[in-house]
Amino acid sequence: MATVKEVLETVMSIDGAMAASIVDANSGMMLGAQGKGLDLELASAGNTKLYHSKYEIMKALGINQKIEDFLITLEDQYHILQPANHLDGVFIYCVLSIEKSTLALARRTLKSAVAELKV
């Protein structure tokens, strides 16, 4: 198992990683953050709304599955939310440079990192 700090270090080691946070969606609060370039507190709170909205939509549609990840693609960035399905309401939020990162490798690293997370 890995601490919040250790998981954030792993996430920030991904090629092209710009910023990352670990968020408790139950409170909207960050458990930890690293990186620069955006207001991670604001982004984490905002992504908590996205997290809850998607689960509400799935419930309304009768979809009873776990989300593997959320991917938002901007012109020059990937924004990924990686739920920690073993921890109720906890997710990793990661911002990557499209130019410097490989999406498949980043998603694999995030999935492995979140599986090791303990809070």
Stockholm file with secondary structure:
# STOCKHOLM 1.0

chainA/1-119         MATVKEVLETVMSIDGAMAASIVDANSGMMLGAQGKGLDLELASAGNTKLYHSKYEIMKALGINQKIEDFLITLEDQYHILQPANHLDGVFIYCVLSIEKSTLALARRTLKSAVAELKV
#=GR chainA/1-119 SS CBCHHHHHHHHHTSTTEEEEEEEETTTTEEEEEEESSSCHHHHHHHHHHHHHHHHHHHHHTTCCCCCCCEEEECSSEEEEEEECTTSTTEEEEEEEETTTCCHHHHHHHHHHHHHHBCC
#=GC SS_cons         CBCHHHHHHHHHTSTTEEEEEEEETTTTEEEEEEESSSCHHHHHHHHHHHHHHHHHHHHHTTCCCCCCCEEEECSSEEEEEEECTTSTTEEEEEEEETTTCCHHHHHHHHHHHHHHBCC
//
